[in-house]
Amino acid sequence: MVFRPSVGRLGSRHFPISTGWENETTLDELARQPQRSPLRQLNIISVAALARARLALARNEAQQALAALDQVYEIALQLSRGALLVKADVLKALALYELGRDDESRHCLVTAARKNVP
């Protein structure tokens, strides 16, 4: 089985892709603001990093997506968030595929599929 993502429909008139600059800036600003709860701070930072990774993939910037996912992995492991790890694995698989690193991409998908997340 060969993994070949199809993104043709995402850019159609039914699912337009915006640049996301406005939302990305707002999320990054929110992530920089100190929160009363360290847990809340980490959750906001992880959401912002996940959004940056998704936007980077939409812009065909796979290397930037991988950089953002490093932060997601760090927080997901720190907080023991399996669902966040699965999301990061799937996005990492897409980024690696875009970079032509098919074996690593496949490994990320297998890793995501094997995680026991409810």
N, CA, C and O atoms as a GROMACS GRO file, in nm:
protein
  472
    1MET      N    1   0.084  -0.117   0.000
    1MET     CA    2   0.000   0.000   0.000
    1MET      C    3   0.089   0.125   0.000
    1MET      O    4   0.180   0.137   0.082
    2VAL      N    5   0.061   0.214  -0.091
    2VAL     CA    6   0.140   0.336  -0.103
    2VAL      C    7   0.054   0.453  -0.058
    2VAL      O    8  -0.061   0.466  -0.100
    3PHE      N    9   0.108   0.537   0.027
    3PHE     CA   10   0.037   0.653   0.079
    3PHE      C   11   0.047   0.766  -0.021
    3PHE      O   12   0.157   0.815  -0.049
    4ARG      N   13  -0.064   0.809  -0.073
    4ARG     CA   14  -0.070   0.920  -0.167
    4ARG      C   15  -0.182   1.014  -0.125
    4ARG      O   16  -0.298   0.990  -0.160
    5PRO      N   17  -0.152   1.120  -0.050
    5PRO     CA   18  -0.258   1.209  -0.007
    5PRO      C   19  -0.318   1.285  -0.124
    5PRO      O   20  -0.248   1.317  -0.220
    6SER      N   21  -0.445   1.311  -0.116
    6SER     CA   22  -0.513   1.388  -0.218
    6SER      C   23  -0.563   1.517  -0.156
    6SER      O   24  -0.646   1.514  -0.065
    7VAL      N   25  -0.514   1.629  -0.205
    7VAL     CA   26  -0.556   1.756  -0.150
    7VAL      C   27  -0.628   1.841  -0.255
    7VAL      O   28  -0.654   1.959  -0.232
    8GLY      N   29  -0.661   1.783  -0.367
    8GLY     CA   30  -0.724   1.858  -0.474
    8GLY      C   31  -0.853   1.926  -0.434
    8GLY      O   32  -0.878   2.039  -0.477
    9ARG      N   33  -0.935   1.861  -0.354
    9ARG     CA   34  -1.063   1.918  -0.317
    9ARG      C   35  -1.050   2.030  -0.214
    9ARG      O   36  -1.141   2.113  -0.203
   10LEU      N   37  -0.941   2.034  -0.139
   10LEU     CA   38  -0.927   2.135  -0.035
   10LEU      C   39  -0.921   2.276  -0.093
   10LEU      O   40  -0.970   2.371  -0.032
   11GLY      N   41  -0.863   2.289  -0.210
   11GLY     CA   42  -0.851   2.420  -0.270
   11GLY      C   43  -0.966   2.456  -0.362
   11GLY      O   44  -0.959   2.558  -0.430
   12SER      N   45  -1.069   2.377  -0.364
   12SER     CA   46  -1.182   2.402  -0.453
   12SER      C   47  -1.269   2.514  -0.398
   12SER      O   48  -1.244   2.567  -0.290
   13ARG      N   49  -1.373   2.550  -0.474
   13ARG     CA   50  -1.462   2.655  -0.427
   13ARG      C   51  -1.544   2.612  -0.307
   13ARG      O   52  -1.596   2.696  -0.234
   14HIS      N   53  -1.555   2.480  -0.285
   14HIS     CA   54  -1.629   2.429  -0.169
   14HIS      C   55  -1.547   2.436  -0.041
   14HIS      O   56  -1.602   2.453   0.067
   15PHE      N   57  -1.417   2.423  -0.052
   15PHE     CA   58  -1.326   2.426   0.062
   15PHE      C   59  -1.211   2.519   0.032
   15PHE      O   60  -1.098   2.475   0.014
   16PRO      N   61  -1.238   2.649   0.028
   16PRO     CA   62  -1.128   2.741  -0.005
   16PRO      C   63  -1.022   2.743   0.104
   16PRO      O   64  -1.053   2.731   0.223
   17ILE      N   65  -0.899   2.758   0.062
   17ILE     CA   66  -0.787   2.768   0.156
   17ILE      C   67  -0.745   2.913   0.161
   17ILE      O   68  -0.700   2.969   0.061
   18SER      N   69  -0.759   2.974   0.277
   18SER     CA   70  -0.710   3.110   0.292
   18SER      C   71  -0.563   3.102   0.332
   18SER      O   72  -0.512   2.995   0.365
   19THR      N   73  -0.498   3.215   0.330
   19THR     CA   74  -0.358   3.214   0.371
   19THR      C   75  -0.345   3.191   0.520
   19THR      O   76  -0.244   3.137   0.565
   20GLY      N   77  -0.446   3.230   0.597
   20GLY     CA   78  -0.444   3.205   0.740
   20GLY      C   79  -0.355   3.299   0.818
   20GLY      O   80  -0.335   3.278   0.938
   21TRP      N   81  -0.300   3.401   0.754
   21TRP     CA   82  -0.207   3.490   0.823
   21TRP      C   83  -0.272   3.555   0.944
   21TRP      O   84  -0.209   3.566   1.050
   22GLU      N   85  -0.398   3.599   0.929
   22GLU     CA   86  -0.465   3.670   1.038
   22GLU      C   87  -0.481   3.578   1.159
   22GLU      O   88  -0.450   3.617   1.272
   23ASN      N   89  -0.529   3.457   1.136
   23ASN     CA   90  -0.550   3.363   1.245
   23ASN      C   91  -0.418   3.319   1.307
   23ASN      O   92  -0.408   3.303   1.429
   24GLU      N   93  -0.317   3.299   1.225
   24GLU     CA   94  -0.186   3.257   1.274
   24GLU      C   95  -0.127   3.364   1.366
   24GLU      O   96  -0.073   3.333   1.472
   25THR      N   97  -0.138   3.488   1.324
   25THR     CA   98  -0.087   3.598   1.405
   25THR      C   99  -0.160   3.606   1.538
   25THR      O  100  -0.097   3.621   1.642
   26THR      N  101  -0.291   3.595   1.536
   26THR     CA  102  -0.370   3.600   1.658
   26THR      C  103  -0.333   3.485   1.751
   26THR      O  104  -0.318   3.507   1.872
   27LEU      N  105  -0.319   3.365   1.699
   27LEU     CA  106  -0.281   3.250   1.783
   27LEU      C  107  -0.142   3.268   1.842
   27LEU      O  108  -0.120   3.238   1.959
   28ASP      N  109  -0.050   3.316   1.763
   28ASP     CA  110   0.086   3.338   1.814
   28ASP      C  111   0.088   3.445   1.923
   28ASP      O  112   0.160   3.432   2.022
   29GLU      N  113   0.008   3.550   1.904
   29GLU     CA  114  -0.001   3.654   2.006
   29GLU      C  115  -0.059   3.597   2.135
   29GLU      O  116  -0.010   3.626   2.244
   30LEU      N  117  -0.164   3.518   2.122
   30LEU     CA  118  -0.225   3.455   2.239
   30LEU      C  119  -0.127   3.360   2.309
   30LEU      O  120  -0.123   3.355   2.432
   31ALA      N  121  -0.050   3.287   2.231
   31ALA     CA  122   0.048   3.193   2.288
   31ALA      C  123   0.157   3.267   2.366
   31ALA      O  124   0.212   3.212   2.462
   32ARG      N  125   0.189   3.389   2.326
   32ARG     CA  126   0.292   3.466   2.396
   32ARG      C  127   0.242   3.532   2.524
   32ARG      O  128   0.321   3.570   2.610
   33GLN      N  129   0.109   3.545   2.536
   33GLN     CA  130   0.054   3.609   2.656
   33GLN      C  131   0.060   3.513   2.774
   33GLN      O  132   0.018   3.398   2.764
   34PRO      N  133   0.112   3.560   2.886
   34PRO     CA  134   0.117   3.472   3.003
   34PRO      C  135  -0.024   3.438   3.052
   34PRO      O  136  -0.112   3.523   3.054
   35GLN      N  137  -0.041   3.314   3.091
   35GLN     CA  138  -0.168   3.267   3.144
   35GLN      C  139  -0.152   3.237   3.292
   35GLN      O  140  -0.041   3.214   3.340
   36ARG      N  141  -0.263   3.239   3.364
   36ARG     CA  142  -0.257   3.209   3.508
   36ARG      C  143  -0.220   3.064   3.532
   36ARG      O  144  -0.154   3.032   3.631
   37SER      N  145  -0.263   2.978   3.443
   37SER     CA  146  -0.238   2.834   3.459
   37SER      C  147  -0.130   2.789   3.361
   37SER      O  148  -0.142   2.813   3.241
   38PRO      N  149  -0.025   2.723   3.410
   38PRO     CA  150   0.077   2.670   3.319
   38PRO      C  151   0.019   2.568   3.220
   38PRO      O  152   0.063   2.560   3.105
   39LEU      N  153  -0.080   2.492   3.264
   39LEU     CA  154  -0.144   2.394   3.176
   39LEU      C  155  -0.216   2.465   3.061
   39LEU      O  156  -0.206   2.424   2.946
   40ARG      N  157  -0.287   2.572   3.094
   40ARG     CA  158  -0.356   2.650   2.991
   40ARG      C  159  -0.254   2.708   2.893
   40ARG      O  160  -0.276   2.707   2.772
   41GLN      N  161  -0.143   2.757   2.945
   41GLN     CA  162  -0.038   2.814   2.860
   41GLN      C  163   0.015   2.710   2.761
   41GLN      O  164   0.030   2.739   2.642
   42LEU      N  165   0.042   2.590   2.810
   42LEU     CA  166   0.093   2.484   2.722
   42LEU      C  167  -0.011   2.443   2.618
   42LEU      O  168   0.022   2.416   2.503
   43ASN      N  169  -0.138   2.438   2.659
   43ASN     CA  170  -0.243   2.402   2.564
   43ASN      C  171  -0.255   2.506   2.453
   43ASN      O  172  -0.270   2.470   2.336
   44ILE      N  173  -0.248   2.633   2.488
   44ILE     CA  174  -0.256   2.739   2.388
   44ILE      C  175  -0.136   2.733   2.294
   44ILE      O  176  -0.150   2.747   2.173
   45ILE      N  177  -0.018   2.713   2.350
   45ILE     CA  178   0.103   2.704   2.267
   45ILE      C  179   0.093   2.586   2.171
   45ILE      O  180   0.131   2.597   2.054
   46SER      N  181   0.041   2.472   2.219
   46SER     CA  182   0.031   2.355   2.132
   46SER      C  183  -0.072   2.377   2.020
   46SER      O  184  -0.050   2.334   1.907
   47VAL      N  185  -0.183   2.443   2.051
   47VAL     CA  186  -0.283   2.472   1.948
   47VAL      C  187  -0.224   2.566   1.843
   47VAL      O  188  -0.245   2.547   1.723
   48ALA      N  189  -0.152   2.668   1.888
   48ALA     CA  190  -0.090   2.762   1.794
   48ALA      C  191   0.013   2.691   1.705
   48ALA      O  192   0.018   2.715   1.585
   49ALA      N  193   0.095   2.604   1.765
   49ALA     CA  194   0.196   2.532   1.687
   49ALA      C  195   0.131   2.436   1.588
   49ALA      O  196   0.178   2.422   1.475
   50LEU      N  197   0.023   2.370   1.629
   50LEU     CA  198  -0.049   2.280   1.539
   50LEU      C  199  -0.108   2.359   1.422
   50LEU      O  200  -0.104   2.313   1.307
   51ALA      N  201  -0.163   2.475   1.451
   51ALA     CA  202  -0.218   2.560   1.344
   51ALA      C  203  -0.108   2.606   1.249
   51ALA      O  204  -0.128   2.608   1.127
   52ARG      N  205   0.009   2.643   1.304
   52ARG     CA  206   0.121   2.683   1.218
   52ARG      C  207   0.162   2.568   1.126
   52ARG      O  208   0.192   2.590   1.008
   53ALA      N  209   0.163   2.447   1.180
   53ALA     CA  210   0.200   2.331   1.097
   53ALA      C  211   0.099   2.309   0.985
   53ALA      O  212   0.137   2.284   0.871
   54ARG      N  213  -0.028   2.319   1.018
   54ARG     CA  214  -0.132   2.300   0.915
   54ARG      C  215  -0.124   2.408   0.807
   54ARG      O  216  -0.135   2.378   0.688
   55LEU      N  217  -0.104   2.532   0.849
   55LEU     CA  218  -0.093   2.639   0.752
   55LEU      C  219   0.032   2.623   0.665
   55LEU      O  220   0.029   2.649   0.545
   56ALA      N  221   0.140   2.581   0.725
   56ALA     CA  222   0.263   2.558   0.648
   56ALA      C  223   0.241   2.450   0.543
   56ALA      O  224   0.288   2.462   0.430
   57LEU      N  225   0.171   2.344   0.580
   57LEU     CA  226   0.141   2.239   0.482
   57LEU      C  227   0.053   2.291   0.370
   57LEU      O  228   0.073   2.257   0.254
   58ALA      N  229  -0.045   2.373   0.404
   58ALA     CA  230  -0.134   2.430   0.303
   58ALA      C  231  -0.057   2.520   0.207
   58ALA      O  232  -0.096   2.536   0.091
   59ARG      N  233   0.052   2.579   0.255
   59ARG     CA  234   0.135   2.667   0.172
   59ARG      C  235   0.250   2.591   0.105
   59ARG      O  236   0.336   2.652   0.041
   60ASN      N  237   0.250   2.459   0.119
   60ASN     CA  238   0.357   2.375   0.064
   60ASN      C  239   0.492   2.409   0.126
   60ASN      O  240   0.594   2.409   0.057
   61GLU      N  241   0.493   2.436   0.254
   61GLU     CA  242   0.615   2.465   0.328
   61GLU      C  243   0.638   2.354   0.430
   61GLU      O  244   0.623   2.374   0.551
   62ALA      N  245   0.673   2.238   0.380
   62ALA     CA  246   0.683   2.118   0.464
   62ALA      C  247   0.790   2.131   0.573
   62ALA      O  248   0.770   2.082   0.684
   63GLN      N  249   0.901   2.195   0.542
   63GLN     CA  250   1.007   2.210   0.641
   63GLN      C  251   0.960   2.295   0.759
   63GLN      O  252   0.992   2.265   0.874
   64GLN      N  253   0.885   2.400   0.731
   64GLN     CA  254   0.831   2.484   0.838
   64GLN      C  255   0.728   2.408   0.920
   64GLN      O  256   0.718   2.426   1.041
   65ALA      N  257   0.652   2.321   0.854
   65ALA     CA  258   0.554   2.239   0.925
   65ALA      C  259   0.624   2.147   1.024
   65ALA      O  260   0.580   2.131   1.138
   66LEU      N  261   0.735   2.087   0.981
   66LEU     CA  262   0.810   1.998   1.071
   66LEU      C  263   0.864   2.075   1.191
   66LEU      O  264   0.865   2.023   1.303
   67ALA      N  265   0.909   2.198   1.168
   67ALA     CA  266   0.960   2.279   1.279
   67ALA      C  267   0.850   2.308   1.381
   67ALA      O  268   0.873   2.301   1.501
   68ALA      N  269   0.731   2.342   1.333
   68ALA     CA  270   0.619   2.368   1.424
   68ALA      C  271   0.578   2.241   1.498
   68ALA      O  272   0.540   2.246   1.615
   69LEU      N  273   0.585   2.128   1.430
   69LEU     CA  274   0.545   2.002   1.493
   69LEU      C  275   0.641   1.959   1.603
   69LEU      O  276   0.600   1.887   1.695
   70ASP      N  277   0.766   2.001   1.596
   70ASP     CA  278   0.859   1.972   1.706
   70ASP      C  279   0.804   2.025   1.838
   70ASP      O  280   0.813   1.958   1.941
   71GLN      N  281   0.749   2.144   1.835
   71GLN     CA  282   0.692   2.205   1.955
   71GLN      C  283   0.568   2.129   2.000
   71GLN      O  284   0.546   2.110   2.119
   72VAL      N  285   0.487   2.085   1.905
   72VAL     CA  286   0.366   2.008   1.938
   72VAL      C  287   0.406   1.877   2.006
   72VAL      O  288   0.347   1.840   2.108
   73TYR      N  289   0.504   1.808   1.950
   73TYR     CA  290   0.550   1.682   2.010
   73TYR      C  291   0.598   1.703   2.153
   73TYR      O  292   0.565   1.626   2.243
   74GLU      N  293   0.677   1.807   2.173
   74GLU     CA  294   0.733   1.834   2.305
   74GLU      C  295   0.622   1.852   2.409
   74GLU      O  296   0.628   1.794   2.518
   75ILE      N  297   0.523   1.931   2.375
   75ILE     CA  298   0.413   1.957   2.469
   75ILE      C  299   0.326   1.834   2.486
   75ILE      O  300   0.285   1.802   2.598
   76ALA      N  301   0.296   1.765   2.377
   76ALA     CA  302   0.211   1.645   2.385
   76ALA      C  303   0.274   1.539   2.474
   76ALA      O  304   0.204   1.474   2.551
   77LEU      N  305   0.405   1.523   2.464
   77LEU     CA  306   0.474   1.426   2.550
   77LEU      C  307   0.476   1.473   2.695
   77LEU      O  308   0.456   1.394   2.787
   78GLN      N  309   0.499   1.601   2.714
   78GLN     CA  310   0.503   1.657   2.849
   78GLN      C  311   0.368   1.641   2.920
   78GLN      O  312   0.363   1.614   3.040
   79LEU      N  313   0.258   1.658   2.844
   79LEU     CA  314   0.124   1.651   2.903
   79LEU      C  315   0.058   1.514   2.887
   79LEU      O  316  -0.055   1.493   2.931
   80SER      N  317   0.129   1.421   2.824
   80SER     CA  318   0.075   1.286   2.797
   80SER      C  319  -0.057   1.294   2.720
   80SER      O  320  -0.157   1.235   2.760
   81ARG      N  321  -0.055   1.368   2.611
   81ARG     CA  322  -0.175   1.385   2.527
   81ARG      C  323  -0.164   1.299   2.402
   81ARG      O  324  -0.105   1.340   2.302
   82GLY      N  325  -0.221   1.179   2.410
   82GLY     CA  326  -0.213   1.085   2.299
   82GLY      C  327  -0.280   1.136   2.172
   82GLY      O  328  -0.226   1.118   2.063
   83ALA      N  329  -0.396   1.198   2.185
   83ALA     CA  330  -0.467   1.247   2.066
   83ALA      C  331  -0.384   1.355   1.995
   83ALA      O  332  -0.383   1.360   1.872
   84LEU      N  333  -0.318   1.438   2.070
   84LEU     CA  334  -0.233   1.541   2.011
   84LEU      C  335  -0.113   1.478   1.940
   84LEU      O  336  -0.071   1.525   1.834
   85LEU      N  337  -0.060   1.372   1.998
   85LEU     CA  338   0.051   1.300   1.934
   85LEU      C  339   0.006   1.239   1.801
   85LEU      O  340   0.080   1.242   1.703
   86VAL      N  341  -0.114   1.184   1.798
   86VAL     CA  342  -0.166   1.124   1.674
   86VAL      C  343  -0.180   1.232   1.566
   86VAL      O  344  -0.139   1.211   1.452
   87LYS      N  345  -0.237   1.347   1.602
   87LYS     CA  346  -0.250   1.457   1.505
   87LYS      C  347  -0.113   1.499   1.453
   87LYS      O  348  -0.094   1.521   1.333
   88ALA      N  349  -0.017   1.510   1.544
   88ALA     CA  350   0.118   1.550   1.504
   88ALA      C  351   0.180   1.445   1.413
   88ALA      O  352   0.248   1.480   1.316
   89ASP      N  353   0.159   1.317   1.443
   89ASP     CA  354   0.213   1.210   1.358
   89ASP      C  355   0.156   1.216   1.216
   89ASP      O  356   0.230   1.200   1.119
   90VAL      N  357   0.026   1.240   1.206
   90VAL     CA  358  -0.038   1.245   1.073
   90VAL      C  359   0.013   1.366   0.995
   90VAL      O  360   0.045   1.354   0.876
   91LEU      N  361   0.021   1.481   1.060
   91LEU     CA  362   0.074   1.599   0.991
   91LEU      C  363   0.220   1.582   0.954
   91LEU      O  364   0.263   1.627   0.847
   92LYS      N  365   0.296   1.518   1.041
   92LYS     CA  366   0.437   1.493   1.010
   92LYS      C  367   0.448   1.400   0.890
   92LYS      O  368   0.537   1.416   0.806
   93ALA      N  369   0.360   1.301   0.883
   93ALA     CA  370   0.361   1.210   0.768
   93ALA      C  371   0.337   1.287   0.638
   93ALA      O  372   0.403   1.262   0.538
   94LEU      N  373   0.243   1.381   0.640
   94LEU     CA  374   0.216   1.462   0.521
   94LEU      C  375   0.337   1.547   0.484
   94LEU      O  376   0.373   1.558   0.366
   95ALA      N  377   0.400   1.608   0.584
   95ALA     CA  378   0.516   1.693   0.557
   95ALA      C  379   0.632   1.610   0.500
   95ALA      O  380   0.696   1.650   0.404
   96LEU      N  381   0.657   1.495   0.561
   96LEU     CA  382   0.766   1.410   0.512
   96LEU      C  383   0.738   1.360   0.370
   96LEU      O  384   0.829   1.349   0.288
   97TYR      N  385   0.612   1.329   0.343
   97TYR     CA  386   0.574   1.286   0.208
   97TYR      C  387   0.604   1.397   0.107
   97TYR      O  388   0.656   1.371  -0.002
   98GLU      N  389   0.569   1.520   0.143
   98GLU     CA  390   0.594   1.634   0.055
   98GLU      C  391   0.744   1.653   0.029
   98GLU      O  392   0.784   1.703  -0.076
   99LEU      N  393   0.825   1.614   0.125
   99LEU     CA  394   0.970   1.626   0.110
   99LEU      C  395   1.032   1.505   0.040
   99LEU      O  396   1.153   1.497   0.023
  100GLY      N  397   0.948   1.410   0.000
  100GLY     CA  398   0.996   1.292  -0.070
  100GLY      C  399   1.054   1.186   0.022
  100GLY      O  400   1.126   1.097  -0.024
  101ARG      N  401   1.025   1.193   0.148
  101ARG     CA  402   1.077   1.097   0.246
  101ARG      C  403   0.968   0.996   0.278
  101ARG      O  404   0.915   0.991   0.390
  102ASP      N  405   0.935   0.914   0.178
  102ASP     CA  406   0.821   0.823   0.185
  102ASP      C  407   0.830   0.721   0.297
  102ASP      O  408   0.730   0.694   0.364
  103ASP      N  409   0.947   0.663   0.320
  103ASP     CA  410   0.960   0.562   0.426
  103ASP      C  411   0.933   0.621   0.563
  103ASP      O  412   0.864   0.561   0.645
  104GLU      N  413   0.987   0.739   0.589
  104GLU     CA  414   0.963   0.806   0.717
  104GLU      C  415   0.816   0.846   0.730
  104GLU      O  416   0.758   0.838   0.839
  105SER      N  417   0.757   0.888   0.620
  105SER     CA  418   0.616   0.924   0.619
  105SER      C  419   0.530   0.804   0.657
  105SER      O  420   0.440   0.814   0.740
  106ARG      N  421   0.558   0.692   0.594
  106ARG     CA  422   0.484   0.569   0.622
  106ARG      C  423   0.500   0.528   0.768
  106ARG      O  424   0.404   0.486   0.832
  107HIS      N  425   0.620   0.542   0.820
  107HIS     CA  426   0.647   0.507   0.959
  107HIS      C  427   0.563   0.594   1.054
  107HIS      O  428   0.510   0.545   1.153
  108CYS      N  429   0.550   0.722   1.023
  108CYS     CA  430   0.469   0.812   1.107
  108CYS      C  431   0.322   0.770   1.106
  108CYS      O  432   0.255   0.775   1.210
  109LEU      N  433   0.272   0.729   0.990
  109LEU     CA  434   0.133   0.685   0.983
  109LEU      C  435   0.111   0.557   1.062
  109LEU      O  436   0.011   0.542   1.132
  110VAL      N  437   0.205   0.466   1.052
  110VAL     CA  438   0.195   0.340   1.128
  110VAL      C  439   0.200   0.371   1.277
  110VAL      O  440   0.124   0.313   1.355
  111THR      N  441   0.288   0.460   1.317
  111THR     CA  442   0.299   0.499   1.457
  111THR      C  443   0.168   0.560   1.506
  111THR      O  444   0.122   0.527   1.616
  112ALA      N  445   0.110   0.646   1.427
  112ALA     CA  446  -0.018   0.710   1.465
  112ALA      C  447  -0.128   0.605   1.479
  112ALA      O  448  -0.209   0.610   1.572
  113ALA      N  449  -0.132   0.511   1.387
  113ALA     CA  450  -0.236   0.409   1.387
  113ALA      C  451  -0.224   0.316   1.507
  113ALA      O  452  -0.324   0.261   1.554
  114ARG      N  453  -0.104   0.297   1.555
  114ARG     CA  454  -0.081   0.204   1.667
  114ARG      C  455  -0.104   0.266   1.804
  114ARG      O  456  -0.108   0.194   1.904
  115LYS      N  457  -0.118   0.395   1.810
  115LYS     CA  458  -0.140   0.460   1.939
  115LYS      C  459  -0.280   0.423   1.991
  115LYS      O  460  -0.378   0.426   1.916
  116ASN      N  461  -0.287   0.390   2.116
  116ASN     CA  462  -0.414   0.350   2.178
  116ASN      C  463  -0.481   0.475   2.237
  116ASN      O  464  -0.469   0.502   2.356
  117VAL      N  465  -0.551   0.549   2.152
  117VAL     CA  466  -0.617   0.672   2.193
  117VAL      C  467  -0.767   0.655   2.177
  117VAL      O  468  -0.815   0.618   2.070
  118PRO      N  469  -0.841   0.681   2.285
  118PRO     CA  470  -0.988   0.668   2.275
  118PRO      C  471  -1.050   0.773   2.187
  118PRO      O  472  -1.172   0.775   2.169
   0.00000   0.00000   0.00000
